[in-house]
């Protein structure tokens, strides 16, 4: 009688196990047919970027113009415009991109004087991006005309444009190759280097 009970229990366990296996197989089959796709393995032929693993820079610099609020002037950022065939887009060279930004900023001096405090005829003599910051050399026209509000506005425009790719960068500002220490007749002191925090 004991052997018969143990046999029945063993057969019951085997039958239960068989049912679990059949149901599990059915569930897997249903799951696969229900449209759920497996996550594919990543391709094995992905290579590292040619620039040593750095992600290509896609951010373009901005130029900073002045906006009249009625009681004051505020800086207003405007992205530079580039043609899709322009080498500025493909170069990822910060010097080339910032040089183009200054070209467009200084062109605003001639076409939209209400948007800028930078005197017309101001030219960019040189721009260099170094480990210590951005070095900007402007023509003598940059220091001419205007009162203290104009001097502060034009300094803000130059520093913010120069740091539009890296807001933490410092700017070394010079005029005709000489470090700019005082700006305008009222003598606005310009620290060297100057950063956004200084303005």
C-alpha positions in Angstrom: 0.0 0.0 0.0 2.9 2.3 0.8 4.6 1.5 -2.5 1.3 2.3 -4.3 0.9 5.7 -2.5 4.6 6.6 -3.3 4.1 5.6 -6.9 0.9 7.8 -7.2 2.8 10.7 -5.6 5.7 10.3 -8.0 3.4 10.1 -10.9 1.5 13.2 -9.7 4.8 15.1 -9.4 5.9 14.0 -12.9 2.5 14.9 -14.3 2.6 18.3 -12.6 6.1 18.9 -13.9 5.1 18.0 -17.4 2.1 20.4 -17.2 4.5 23.2 -16.0 6.9 22.5 -18.9 4.1 22.4 -21.5 2.5 25.6 -20.1 5.9 27.3 -20.0 6.6 26.3 -23.6 3.2 27.6 -24.7 3.8 30.9 -22.9 7.1 31.4 -24.6 5.6 30.6 -28.0 2.7 33.0 -27.4 5.1 35.7 -26.2 7.3 35.4 -29.4 4.3 35.4 -31.7 2.7 38.4 -29.9 4.9 40.8 -31.8 7.4 41.6 -29.0 10.8 41.8 -30.6 14.0 41.0 -29.0 16.5 43.8 -28.4 19.2 43.4 -31.0 22.8 43.1 -29.9 24.9 46.2 -30.8 26.9 45.8 -34.0 30.4 44.5 -33.4 32.0 46.8 -36.0 31.5 50.1 -34.2 34.8 52.0 -34.2 36.0 54.7 -31.9 35.8 58.3 -33.2 38.9 59.5 -35.1 39.4 62.4 -32.7 40.3 60.1 -29.8 36.9 59.5 -28.4 35.8 63.1 -28.2 32.2 63.8 -29.4 32.2 66.2 -32.3 31.1 69.7 -31.3 27.8 70.7 -32.9 27.2 73.9 -31.0 27.5 77.1 -32.9 28.6 80.4 -31.2 26.1 83.2 -30.6 26.5 86.9 -31.0 25.2 89.3 -28.4 23.2 92.3 -29.2 21.6 95.0 -27.1 17.9 95.2 -26.5 16.2 98.3 -25.2 14.0 97.5 -22.3 12.7 101.1 -22.0 14.8 101.9 -18.9 18.0 100.0 -19.7 19.7 97.8 -22.2 19.9 94.0 -21.9 22.1 91.5 -23.8 20.2 89.4 -26.2 21.8 86.2 -27.8 21.4 85.5 -31.5 22.8 82.4 -33.1 25.2 83.0 -36.0 23.9 82.1 -39.4 26.0 79.8 -41.6 25.4 78.2 -44.9 25.3 74.4 -45.0 28.3 74.5 -47.4 30.2 76.8 -45.1 33.4 75.2 -43.6 32.5 76.6 -40.2 30.0 73.8 -39.8 32.3 71.0 -40.8 35.5 72.3 -39.1 34.5 72.1 -35.4 37.3 74.6 -35.0 36.4 77.0 -32.1 38.7 79.8 -33.6 37.1 79.6 -37.0 33.6 79.6 -35.4 34.3 82.5 -33.1 36.0 84.5 -35.9 32.8 84.0 -37.9 30.7 85.1 -34.9 32.8 88.3 -34.6 32.5 88.9 -38.4 28.7 88.9 -38.0 28.7 90.9 -34.8 30.8 93.6 -36.2 28.7 93.7 -39.4 25.8 94.6 -37.1 27.6 97.8 -36.2 27.1 99.0 -39.8 23.6 97.7 -40.5 21.8 97.9 -37.1 23.3 100.6 -34.9 20.3 100.4 -32.5 21.2 96.8 -31.7 24.9 97.4 -30.8 27.1 99.7 -28.9 30.2 98.7 -30.9 31.2 101.6 -33.2 31.0 101.2 -36.9 34.2 100.4 -38.7 35.5 98.3 -35.8 37.5 95.4 -37.1 38.6 92.1 -35.7 42.4 92.0 -36.1 43.0 88.6 -34.5 41.3 85.9 -32.5 43.0 83.0 -30.8 41.6 80.3 -28.5 44.2 79.1 -26.1 44.3 77.0 -22.9 44.2 80.2 -20.9 41.2 81.6 -22.7 40.1 83.5 -25.8 42.4 86.3 -27.0 40.6 89.0 -29.0 42.4 91.9 -30.7 40.2 94.7 -32.1 40.9 97.8 -34.2 41.2 101.3 -32.5 37.6 102.2 -33.6 36.4 100.0 -30.7 37.5 102.6 -28.2 35.9 105.6 -29.9 32.7 107.5 -29.0 29.9 107.0 -26.6 29.5 107.4 -22.8 29.8 104.9 -20.0 26.6 103.0 -20.9 27.9 102.5 -24.4 31.3 101.4 -23.2 29.8 98.8 -20.8 27.4 97.6 -23.5 30.2 97.1 -26.1 32.5 95.4 -23.6 29.6 93.0 -22.6 28.9 92.3 -26.3 32.5 91.3 -27.0 33.0 89.2 -23.9 29.7 87.3 -24.2 30.3 86.6 -27.9 33.9 85.5 -27.2 32.7 83.1 -24.5 29.6 81.8 -26.3 31.1 78.4 -26.8 32.5 78.2 -23.3 30.7 80.6 -20.8 33.4 79.9 -18.2 36.3 81.0 -20.4 38.3 84.1 -19.8 38.9 86.8 -22.4 42.1 88.7 -23.0 41.1 91.8 -24.8 43.5 94.0 -26.7 43.2 96.9 -29.2 45.8 97.2 -32.0 47.9 94.6 -30.2 48.0 96.4 -26.9 46.2 95.1 -23.8 43.0 97.1 -23.2 43.2 98.5 -19.7 40.9 101.6 -19.9 38.0 102.0 -22.3 36.7 105.4 -23.4 37.1 108.9 -22.2 35.6 108.1 -18.8 38.1 105.4 -18.2 36.1 102.2 -17.8 38.6 99.8 -16.3 38.9 96.5 -18.1 40.5 93.7 -16.1 42.8 91.3 -17.9 41.6 88.7 -18.3 37.9 89.5 -18.2 35.1 87.0 -17.8 31.3 87.1 -17.7 31.5 87.2 -13.9 33.4 90.4 -14.1 30.7 92.3 -16.0 
